[in-house]
Amino acid sequence: GLEEFDRPTLPLLSASEHEALNAPIFQDLSRKVIGSESGNEAGHRFEAAVSALAGSGRSHEPLVIISHGTVIALLVSAHNEVDGFQLWQELSCASFVVLTYPGFALVSGVERLR
């Protein structure tokens, strides 16, 4: 459930090609743009996996989940007034967001480890 968007293996893309490929995922969450999941399906799958971990008796312990930008952006934008595609564009390797649980309210925006 924590894995990246379910899509076929793609050739190495330029940054602009990658953005053009991912933009429609956030524009129409109900449509299967590439691969076997819509944005809604991927977001719900990821949210269920995060909820299962966060709700497993660890209510007072911080939980760190490492995953991919697309599903992270889908989760954050579903629960906050955040543009999912813009958030996805801001995420890079070693980026993180801080959320509350339950509710997934955004506490801290995109940060990068240095």
TORFIMAR-803958 format. One record per residue (C-alpha): x, y, z; residue in three letters. Coordinates in steps of 0.001 Angstrom, whole numbers, plus 500000, padded with zeros to 6 digits. Layout:
<rs>
X|Y|Z|ALA
...
</rs>
This chain:
<rs>
500000|500000|500000|GLY
502908|502439|500488|LEU
504351|501895|497024|GLU
504413|504420|494204|GLU
501621|504943|491705|PHE
500913|501664|489877|ASP
502221|502274|486383|ARG
504356|500444|483857|PRO
508114|500842|483815|THR
508925|503885|481737|LEU
512086|504934|479951|PRO
514205|507631|481563|LEU
512383|510934|481006|LEU
513488|514535|481111|SER
512065|516666|483924|ALA
509620|518356|481532|SER
508472|515011|480080|GLU
507985|513634|483600|HIS
505912|516685|484595|GLU
503800|516431|481437|ALA
503147|512752|482173|LEU
502159|513337|485813|ASN
500096|516528|485441|ALA
496932|514729|484205|PRO
496954|512478|487302|ILE
496218|515558|489424|PHE
493878|517226|486910|GLN
491339|514380|486829|ASP
491664|512166|489884|LEU
489029|509710|488647|SER
490789|508963|485344|ARG
493399|506237|484844|LYS
495975|508330|483044|VAL
498861|505898|482984|ILE
498961|502442|484490|GLY
496211|500653|486351|SER
495286|503248|489014|GLU
493506|506564|488962|SER
494745|509332|491251|GLY
491834|508582|493579|ASN
492633|504866|493705|GLU
496330|505440|494398|ALA
495558|508089|497004|GLY
493022|505894|498816|HIS
495384|502901|498778|ARG
498230|504976|500208|PHE
495982|506605|502815|GLU
494697|503204|503977|ALA
498264|501908|504377|ALA
499386|505024|506283|VAL
496272|504878|508493|SER
496894|501215|509285|ALA
500422|502013|510436|LEU
499545|505230|512271|ALA
496579|503669|514022|GLY
498425|500572|515199|SER
498819|501699|518802|GLY
501537|504240|518103|ARG
499371|507295|518736|SER
502031|509135|520736|HIS
505083|508035|518768|GLU
506257|509797|515627|PRO
505946|507674|512515|LEU
508224|508084|509504|VAL
507052|506722|506173|ILE
509284|506747|503128|ILE
507471|506692|499817|SER
507143|508448|496468|HIS
506115|511993|495638|GLY
502989|511206|493641|THR
501202|509295|496409|VAL
502458|511700|499085|ILE
501107|514673|497112|ALA
497782|512873|496551|LEU
497372|512237|500288|LEU
498339|515751|501362|VAL
496146|517472|498772|SER
493144|515293|499644|ALA
493158|516619|503219|HIS
494510|520145|502861|ASN
493991|523171|500663|GLU
497098|522373|498662|VAL
497498|521998|494923|ASP
498625|518373|494542|GLY
500526|518899|491308|PHE
502351|521941|492669|GLN
503287|519984|495803|LEU
504504|517079|493657|TRP
506700|519521|491701|GLN
508229|520817|494947|GLU
509080|517360|496288|LEU
512496|515888|495534|SER
514629|513111|496972|CYS
515033|513544|500697|ALA
512016|515873|500949|SER
509403|515425|503630|PHE
506114|516784|504904|VAL
504818|516624|508479|VAL
501172|515633|508982|LEU
498915|515074|511972|THR
497068|511829|512557|TYR
494196|511395|512477|PRO
493178|513919|509871|GLY
496398|514345|507877|PHE
496499|518103|508485|ALA
499652|519627|507068|LEU
501879|520844|509913|VAL
504986|521611|507903|SER
505299|522026|504165|GLY
507984|520627|501918|VAL
511302|520436|503700|GLU
514528|518942|502406|ARG
517171|517033|504281|LEU
520610|518431|503717|ARG
</rs>
